[in-house]
């Protein structure tokens, strides 16, 4: 046997054994069922996989290599699914989380669904609650109360109360179902039925998610031209330009106009606008100007402060 081949085999088998030991320690030491399940699934699968590959290399035999490949493939395909099913069963049986686990998004979403159903039962004409209910029905798994048919019914009923909101809610259902053509049509109908710019922003957001940036730019330009340069539209245009790396010159113009507006006259985070203007200038290789605006971000209580500091440090 070639020395190099034996060395690689030994390293892989040793590494696999180490991962299995880590999985065993995780079972004993980690604080709750769900975290232990994660340890045994990830570390255990990696350990068995490395050992199987090491054995195949050591014996250098086609039959053993095929068997090792089957073992590794079987572990990769079945372990995550099995862990998911077991964890879901444990969750539904009420197996408790670790005390320091502060987030239970599924329980929060399920409770929100119940609260929204109760609110609509008390006030059938509640528009925003119906939109939120549609989002819950489409976001939650069926076993936790999610139901696309109910979402469609709620959205359809909403059209009788508020046609624009109803079309928007129906668009959310189609978008979640990845029927993007029908989703786009419903969002467009919502825009046509209402003068509220909220639906235009939602349509633009839909286009951005689909990477149809030209359509999004067109909507923002339309809002800007009809609302005397609405601050939010200026900001959204700049953010989209950074993501798409398009229309950077116009984005620079819009964001510059925005950051030099008196903050008391607008209802947006000027620090955010300065940050994206800095990014636009940076992409245009105007580094000295970009630095000025990244520095301005630090003057505001903005979530972009740490990112601006990294750019100022040259990272």
N, C-alpha and C positions, 0 to 999 in steps of 0.2 A: 504493500500500500504506500502511496506517495505521502511523504511527511506533511506536505502542505495540505493535502486532502484531510489527513487525520487531525491536523491542527484546527482547521475550520470546523470539522465535525465536533471536536471537543469543545470549542468555544460556543457553538450553537447549543449543544446539549447542556452545557453548564449554565448558559444564559437562560435556557428554558427551565432548568431546575430552579434557578434563582427566582424567576417569575412565579413559579408554583409555590415556592416558600413564601413569597410576598403575599400571594393570594391566601395562603393558610394563615399567615399572621393577621391579614385583614379580617378574616372570618372571626378570629379570636378577639381582636382589639377594637375594630371600628364600632361606632356607637349605636347604629340601628340597622334594621333588616335591609333597608333599601341601599344604604352605603355598602354593606357587606355584599349584597347581591352585585353591585357594580364592581367590587374588587375581584370577586371570584369569576365574573364573566370576562372582564378585560384581561386581568393578569393570568388567570387560568387558561384562557384561550391562547394567549400569546405564548405561555409556557409550553403547552402541548404542541403548538404549531412549530416552535423552534426545535423541540426535541425530535419531532417527526422529520423535519428537514435535515437535522443533524444525522439521524439514523440513515436516511436515504443517501446522504453524501458518504457516510462511513462505509456502507456495504457496496455502494456503487453498482447496484443491481437494478435492472429495469422494473422487475416485478415489485421489489420493495419500494422503489421510487413512486410507482403508480399507487401502491397502497398508502404511502405517506401523503401523496397528493390528495387522495380520497379522504383521509382522516382530517387533514388541514381544511379542505373545502367544507366537509361536513361540520366541523367545529365553527368555522366562520359563518356558515349559513344558519345553523340552528341555535347556537348559544345566545345571540342577541334576541332572537324571537322568543326563545324559552324564558329568558330573563324578563323580557317585557311582559309576557303573559303572567308569569309568577308575581311580578311586582304589581301589576294591575289587580290581580286577584287579592293580593295582600292589602292593597289600598282600599278596595271595595269591602273587605272584611274589617277594616278599621285598625289595621296594624299601625301602631303609633310611630310618628317621626321622632328623630332625635330632638331633644328639647331646644337646642340652639338653631334648629332649622326654622327660619322666620318666614319662609315663603311657601305657600301651597296654592299655586295658581289655579290648579284644576278645581279645588274646593271653592276658591273665591269666584271662579267663573260659574260654577254650578249654583252657588248661592245667589250670584247676580241674576242668573236666569230665573230662579224662583221669585226673586224680588220684582223683576220686570214683569213677569206673568201676573203677579198679584197687583202691581201698579196699573197694568192695562185693564185688568178685570174691574178695578175701581174707577178707572177713567179711560173708557174705550177710545176717546179722541186724542189721547196723548201721542203726539207725533214723534218726538225724540225717543221716547221709551220704546216705540215700535221699531224704530231704526236700530236701537241698541239690541232689541230682542232678536231681530234678524241676524245681526252680527254674532250674537251668542249661539243661535241655532246653527249657524254655518261654521263656527269656530270649534265648538265642542264635539268630541266623538259621540257617536250614537248612543253608546252605553251610558254616557253621562248626561244625556238629554238633548244632544244635537239632533237636528232633524231638518233636512233640506226641504221636504214637502211642507212642513209647518212654516219654514222661513218664506217660502213662495206664497203661502196663503196669507201670512201677516203682511207681506209686501203688497200683495194684490188688494187686500182690504184697506191698506193705507192710501192707495190711489183714490179711494172714495172720500177720504178725509182731506188729503193734500196730494195732488197729482204729482207735483215735482218731487216731494219726499218719497212717494210711492215708487216712482221710476228710479230714483236713486237707490232705494232699498232693494229693488229688483235687480239693479245692476250689481249690487254687492253680492247677491246670491249667485248670479251668473259668473262673476269674476272669481268667486271662491270655487265654483265648479269648473273653472278654466274654460268656460265658453266665452271667450274674450270678445267675439264679434257681437253677440247679443248684449254683453255687458256694456260695450261701448255705445251701442244704440240706446240703451236705457239711460246711461249717463247723459247722452246728448239730449234726450227727451226731457230729462230733469232740468237741463240748462234752458231749453226752449220754454218750459212751463213756468219758469220763475225768473225774476230779476235779481234774485239773491246771488251774489258772486260766490257764495260758498260752494255752489254746485259747479261753477267754473273751476274753482280750485281743486275740487274732487276729480273732475275730468282730467285736469292737467296732471294731477298726482297719478291717476290711472295710466296716462300716457308715459309718465316717467318710469313707472314700474315696468311697463312694457318696452322701455328704451326707445319710445317713439318721441324723441326729444323735440323734433321740429314742430309737431303738433302742440306740445306743451309750451314751447316758446311763443307760438302764435296766440295761444290763449292768454298768456301773461301780457303780451304786447297789447292785446285787445282790452284787457282790464286796465292797463296803464293809460291807454289812450282815452278811455271812457270815464275814468275816475280821477283825473288830474294827478296821475302818478301815485296811486295807492301804495303806501310803504310795503305792505306785505307782498304785493306783486313784484315790486322792485327786488325785494330780498329773495323771493322764490326764483325769479329769473336768474339772479346771480348764483344761487345754490345749484340750480340745474345746469348752468353753464360750466361750473366747476366739475360736476359729475360727468357731464357729456364731453367736456373739453371742446365746446362749440360756443360761438357767439361771445367770445371773451371780451372783445372790444366794447360791445354794447353792454355787457354785464359790468365792465369797469365803469362805464358812464352812469348806469343806473345806481350801482352801489355807492359811487362817489357822491351822487346827488343825495342818496339816502343818509349817508353818514354825516353829511354837512347840514342836515335838517335839524332844527332844534328838537331835542329829545322830548320836550314837553308836548310837542305837536303830534307825536306818533306813538303808537302803542306796540312797539316791538323792541327787541333787545338790540341796542346799538352795538354792543360788544360783539354780538353774532354777525351783524352786518360788517363790522370792521374786520372780523376774522375772515369772512368769505371774500371781502375785497382784497385782503392780504394774499389769499390763495390765488385769486384771479391775477393779481400783479406778479405773483411768484411764477405762475405758469407762463406769463408773458415775459419772464426773465427781467422784470423790473424789481430787483431784489432790495435795493435801498428804499424804494417807496413801500414795498411790502412790509419791510421791517418797521416802518413808521406806524402802519395800521395794526400790526401784531402787537406793538408796544401799547397802542391805544386800547386794545382788548383788555389789558391788565388793569385799566382804570375802572372797569365795570365788573359787577358781580355776575359774570357770565360762565356758563358751563364749558366754554371754549378757552378758558384761561390757561389750563395746563397744556393744551395743544399749541397755543400761541407761544408759550414759554419754550416748548421743544423746538419750534421753528426759530426762535430768537437765539437759541443755543446752537443752532446749526444741525439739529438732528433730523 
